[in-house]
Amino acid sequence: MTRRTQRLAIAIALTIVDLVAFNYYCGVIWQAFAEDLFAKAVLLGLLCLWVATAAVMWLHVAHDMRQVLRERDNRLALECATAPAEPRSDRNV
C-alpha cells in the first residue's frame, strides 16, 4: 500500500476504535470519578487531547486527498495539452 492509503486506513481504524472505546467506557469512567473534580478535569483534558489527535490525523488525510485530486487534474490537463486537436491528414486546405 502507498503511504496515503496507509494513512487513510489507519485514520479509519483508529476512529472506529476510538468511538467504540468511548461509547463503551465513557459512562463507567465518568461515574467512577464523580466525586473528584480534579480527576474529572484531567479526564476532560485527555478527551480534548484525544479529539485533537484524531482531528490532526483527518487533516493529514484530507490534505492527501486534495493532493491526489490536484495531481490527477494536472495529469489530465497535460494529456489534453499534448493531444493534437485534429489529425493533419484530414484537414481541408
C-alpha positions in Angstrom: 0.0 0.0 0.0 1.1 3.5 -0.6 1.7 5.9 2.2 -1.5 7.8 1.6 -3.6 4.7 1.5 -2.0 3.5 4.8 -2.7 6.8 6.4 -6.3 6.6 5.4 -6.7 3.1 6.7 -5.0 4.0 10.0 -7.3 7.0 10.4 -10.4 5.0 9.7 -9.4 2.1 12.0 -8.4 4.4 14.9 -11.6 6.4 14.6 -13.7 3.3 14.8 -11.7 2.0 17.8 -11.9 5.4 19.5 -15.7 5.6 19.0 -16.3 2.1 20.3 -14.0 2.6 23.3 -15.6 6.0 24.1 -19.1 4.5 23.8 -18.3 1.5 26.0 -16.1 3.0 28.7 -17.2 6.7 29.0 -20.1 6.3 31.3 -18.3 3.9 33.7 -15.2 6.1 34.0 -17.2 9.3 34.4 -19.3 7.7 37.2 -16.1 6.3 38.9 -14.6 9.7 39.2 -17.9 11.5 40.0 -16.7 12.8 43.4 -13.2 14.0 42.4 -13.3 17.3 40.4 -9.6 17.2 39.7 -9.9 13.7 38.2 -12.9 14.9 36.0 -10.8 17.9 34.8 -7.9 15.5 33.9 -10.3 13.2 32.1 -11.8 16.1 30.1 -8.2 17.3 29.2 -7.4 13.8 28.0 -10.6 13.7 26.0 -9.7 17.0 24.4 -6.2 15.7 23.5 -7.8 12.6 22.1 -10.2 14.6 19.9 -7.4 16.9 18.8 -5.2 14.0 17.8 -8.0 12.5 15.7 -8.6 15.9 14.0 -4.9 16.2 13.1 -5.0 12.7 11.6 -8.0 13.5 9.5 -6.5 16.9 8.4 -3.5 14.9 7.0 -5.9 12.5 5.2 -7.8 15.5 3.8 -4.5 17.1 2.6 -3.5 13.8 0.9 -6.9 13.6 -0.9 -6.6 17.1 -2.1 -3.1 16.4 -3.4 -4.3 13.3 -5.2 -7.0 15.2 -6.9 -4.6 18.0 -7.8 -2.2 15.5 -9.3 -5.0 13.9 -11.3 -6.1 17.2 -12.7 -2.6 18.2 -13.6 -2.1 14.8 -15.4 -5.4 15.3 -17.3 -4.5 18.8 -18.3 -1.1 17.7 -19.5 -2.7 14.9 -21.6 -5.2 17.3 -23.1 -2.5 19.9 -23.9 -0.3 17.3 -25.7 -3.0 15.6 -27.7 -3.4 17.0 -31.2 -6.7 18.8 -31.9 -7.2 17.3 -35.4 -5.1 15.0 -37.5 -3.2 16.8 -40.2 -4.1 14.4 -43.0 -7.8 15.1 -42.6 -7.6 18.9 -43.0 -9.2 20.6 -45.9 -6.9 23.3 -47.4 
